[in-house]
Amino acid sequence: MDFELTEEQALLRDTVRDLLAKNYTAESRLKVVETELGWSRDVWSRLAELGVLGLTFSEEDGGVGAGPVEAMLVLEEVGRRLAPEPLLDAVILPGALITLAGTAEQRQAILPEVAAGSLLLAFAHGEPGSRWPDLELGTAATADGDGYRLSGTKNPVPHGDIADRVVVSAALPAGGTGLFLVDPAGDGVRRTPYRTLDERRGAQLVLDGARAELLGTAADASAAIAAAELRAHAALSAEAIGAMAEALRLTSEYLRTRKQFGVTLSKFQTLTQRAANMYVSLELARSMSLYLTAALADGSEDPVIASRSRLRIARSARHVGQEAVQMHGGIGVTTEYPVSHYVARLTAIERTLGGPLEHLQVLGDRVADHTLVEL
């Protein structure tokens, strides 16, 4: 991986940054997230026009054919502006599943519409009482003629409230995990939408004999799910970097302008040292995000690298978020001030696809693979 951006990569980053900056100030973003939809279809259309929605799809599937580096650049800008558009939940993660597990006909029927912004996807994998990575599927598939029917409960389904098609995981009749395409507005599906801590949207799906189309073949799709989750880990890591960078910028700006005892807070050495430690945490996290992205770019799909990255980023995000709130004083916890929203999003990212303890468990289970472990 070349750490110097190409001219095209820098242009992509700057274009997305300009688009999101024009559409999302602190005030305008609050108005958008309070709408029923929770994000802007106009911004979504612009992202589609720029090719961002099809960035990770191959050209044969109606996309751009870019790699993990380009996706990382976009997600970092999304995190920097807290843009509420469901790029990960409605495009990157379910799109990766269709790419990895779907037939050529399924890919070409679905992915071009996703890239054009006219079709919204979601991935329904989690279930009540089950935690990543040891998800026990209670949702089961039964054969019904040349198709399948699904029964079970899926929750949470990130941005499942607006999905046109949902990729659902379920236990296959012969064993293993299958992936299925379900119409959330069809018979046998009850969808209950809700809002989340970080001002996003989600839904619970109750499936009661819902008709489903098998994605790909009847073979176990566990490997495709694991590979798609690796891409999601990289996306979440990049988004967290953007959010932490902006939280640090807001904190530094507050220290330079807020006065106490007649001088700005930046004159107090302890506060500047704490801000410097926030920067160290950010750069440690950035290095691990780059490490994960570089591994994916080189074709390595190692869950250990993903967990190492997520663990470091979770610890950094907790440190940066807590310090940002503390150094803003009472205003730091109010919804009127932007830093509280960054902390909420970082908290949500920390708990998505495993929290620090789960990723530490993944790493602990692999200790025997090494002859030397240093703490």
N, C-alpha and C positions, 0 to 999 in steps of 0.2 A: 504494500500500500504506500503510495506517494503522499507524504504529508503536506505537500504544496498543492493547492487546488488548481485545477486546470481553468482556463478562461471560461469554459462552458459551465463548470461547477460554480465558479464565483458568480457568474451571471445568474444562474439558477437561484443561488442563495440570496443575492441582492434583490432579484425580482420578487421572490416570495416575501422577503423582509419589507419591501416597499408596499406591496399589496396589503399585507396585514397591518402595517403601521398606519396606512391611510384609512383603514376600516375599523381599527380597534384602538381607540384611546381608552383610558381607564373608565371614563364616563359612558362612552358609546358601547363598550363591551358589556357593562352592567345592564344596559337596556336590552341588548340582544339576548343575553342569557335568561332574562326574565320573561321573554316571549314564550308562547306555548311550545314552539319548536326548539328553542334554546340555542340556535345557531342560524347563520345567514345563508339562505339559498343563493343570494347574489354572489357572495364570496365563494361559495361552492362552485358556481358556474364559472367564475373567473379562474379558479384552480383547475377546473377541467380544461378550459381554453389554453392554459399554460402547459398542459400535459402532466400536471402534478398528480392527478388521480390515476393516471395510467403509467406512472413513473416506474413501478416495479413489475409491470407486465411486459411480456415479450412483444415484439412488433407483430408477430403472427396472431397474437391475441388482442390486438388493437391498442397496445401500449407503446411505451417509449423504449423499453429494454435497458433502462439504467440499472445501476447496481446499488449495493447497500450504502455506499458513500453518499450518493445523491439523496437517498431517503433520509439519511442521518442529518444532512444539511437542512432539509425541509422541516423535519421534526424539531430540530433545535430552534428554528424560527417560530414554529407553532408554540413551543414552550415559552419562548421569550415574550410573546404577546398574549399568552393564555388563550389562543384562538380556540373557540369551542367546536369548530367543525370536526366531525367524527372521522378523521383521516385514518386513524389506526383501526377503530372498531368497525367501520363500514367499508373499508377498502383494503388496507394492508394485510390484516390478519385473515379475514375470510377470503380475500382474493388469493392469498398464498395457499390456502387450503384447496381452493378450486384449481390453482395452477399445479399443485403437487399431486392431488388425488383425482382430479376430474379427467374425463375423456376429452379428446380433441373437440368433439361436438359440443360438450358442455362448456368448455373454456371459450370457444368462439361464439357461443350463444349468449354468454353472460358477461364476460370480462370487457368486451368493447362497450357495452352499455354502462358498466361501472366506470370505465375510463371517461366516458362522455358525461358522467354526472347524472344520468337519467335513471339509474338503478342503484338502490342502497342495499347493502348486505349487512349481516350480523352473524356472529358466531355464538351459538348456544352450547356451552360445554360444561360450565359449572353447575353444581346442584346443591340444594340446601343440605347442610350438615357435612359437606365434603370439601376438602381443602387441597389446593395444589401443593406438591405434585402428585399426591396419592389420591386422585379422584376416583371414587367408586361410582360407576354409572348405574343409577336405578332406572334410567330411561331405556326401554327395550324396543327392538324392532321385530315385527312379525311379518312374515310373507303374506301377501294378499294378491293373488293372481300374478301378474308380471310386475307388481310394485310392492310397496311396503306400507305398513301403518306403525306409527310410533305412539307410545304411551309413557308418560312420566312428567316430571317437573324440572324446568331449567331456570335457575336463578343464581347469580345475576346474569343477565344478558345485556352487556353494554350497548347502548343505543338500539336495543331491540324494539323500542317504542316506535321507530320510524322505518324499520327495515321492510323492504319489499320482498326479499327472499332471505331465509335464515338457513345457515349451515348448522345442522344439529348432529351432535355425536350421540350414538346409542349402541347398546350391546346387540351384536348380530345373533341371529338364531343359532348359528353353528359355533359361536364363540368369537371373541375378539371385539374390537371396536370399529363400527362403521360410521361413515359420514353421509348425511342425507340432506337434500334440499327440500325445505318446507315453505309453503305459502302461509305466513302468519295470519292472513285474513281468511284462510280456508276453514272448512268444517273440522271440528275436533281440536281447534286451537283457541285457547283463551289467553289473551294478552293483557297484562296489568302493568301500565307504565308507572314510573316514579322518578323523582329527582334524587340526585346523589349529593354527597357532602361537598364535592368540588364543582357543583353547579352544572353537572352533566346530566344526561338522561339514561335510564335503563328500563328494563322490563322483566317481569316474570312470565314465562310461558308454561302453561299447563296443557299438555298434549294428551288427548283422549281418543286414541284411534285415528290420529291425524294422518292423512295421506302424505307420502314422502317419496321422493325420487332418489335412488341410490347415487351417490357421487362416486364415479369411477366404477370399480368392480367390487365384488363382495369380499375382497381380501381385507385383512385387518389394516386399518388406517392409522394405527398408533404412531408409526414412524413419520407420517405426513403431519400429524398434529404436533409432534415434538419439533419437527423442522420449522413449521409455521410459528410455533411459540418462540423459537430462537430469534426469528425476525421481529417478533413483537417485543422481546426483551431488548433488542437493539434499538427499536423505535422508542420504547419507554425511557431507555437510558438517555438517548439524545434529547428527548423532550424535557427530561429532568435537568439536563445541563443548561438548556435555554432558560428554564424557570429559575434555577439557582443563580445564573449569571445576572438576570434582571433583579432578583431579590437583593443580591449584593450591590448592584448599581443603585437601587432605590435607597438602600441603607447608607451607602457612602454619600449619596447626595443629601440625605437627611442630616448626617453628621456635619457636613460642610455648611449647612444653612441654619439649622436649629441652634438657638443660643441658650446658654445657661450661665448664670452669674456674669452676664455681659460679654461672654466669649462663645464662639461656636463650639459644638461638641467635639469637633475634630481636634481641638486643642488639648483634650484630655487623653493622655498617653494610653491609659488602659483601654479606652474605647477604640482607639486606632489599632492597638495590638489585637483586640478581639476581631476587628474587621479584617486585619491581615490574616488571622487564623481562618476566617471564613473563606478568604481567597485560596488558602492552601487546600482546604477541603474541596473547594470547587475544582481546582486543578487536578487533585488526586482522582476525583470522579471523572473528569474529562479524559484523563489518561486511560481509565478503564473502559470508558465508552468507546474511545478510539480503538482500544485493544479488541473489543468484541466486534466492532465494525470491520476492522482489518481481517479478523479471523473469517468472518462471513465472506468478505470480498475475495479471500484466498481459497474459498471452498471448504473451510473447516466448520463443521457443525458440531461443536463440542459443548455439551450442556454445562460442563465445569467452568468453561470460560464465561458463559452467560451468568452463572451463579456468582462467580467472583466479581463480575462487573456489577450485578444488581446489588450484592451485599455492600460493596464499597459505596455505590451511589446512594443506597438507602441511608447509610451512616452519614455521608456527607450532607444529604438533603435534610436529615433531622437536625444536624448541627447548624447548617446555614439558615434553615427556617426558624429554629428557636432563637438564634442570635438576632436575626432580622427583626422578629417581634419584640424581643427584649430591648434592643437599642432604639426602637421606635417608641418605647414606652406604651402608655395606654392606647394611643391611636393605632398601634400595630395590630390590635385584635379586632378592630372595627371593620365592618363591611364597606365603609366609605373609603377606606384607604387600601390601595392596591396590594400591599405586601401580604395582607391576610389571605387574599385569594391565591397568591402564589404558594403560601404555606399549605392551604387546603389542597391544592392540586398536587403538590409534592407528597403530601400525606396519602392521597389516593393512589399515586403512582407506586409508592412504597408498598402498598398492600395488593397491588395488581399482579397476578401470576406469581404469587408467593411473596411473603414478607422476609425480613432479615433472618428470622429463625428458620424458615423453610429453606432458604438458600444456604444457610449455614449447615443445615442437615444434609443437603445434597453434597456439599464439600466434605463434610465429616464422613459420609459414606464412602468417599473415595480416598481417604487417608492411606489405606492399605496399599494403594497403587504407587506410593512414593517411598523412597528409602530415607528421606530426610524431610521433616516438617519443622518450619521455624515460625514462631509466633511473634 
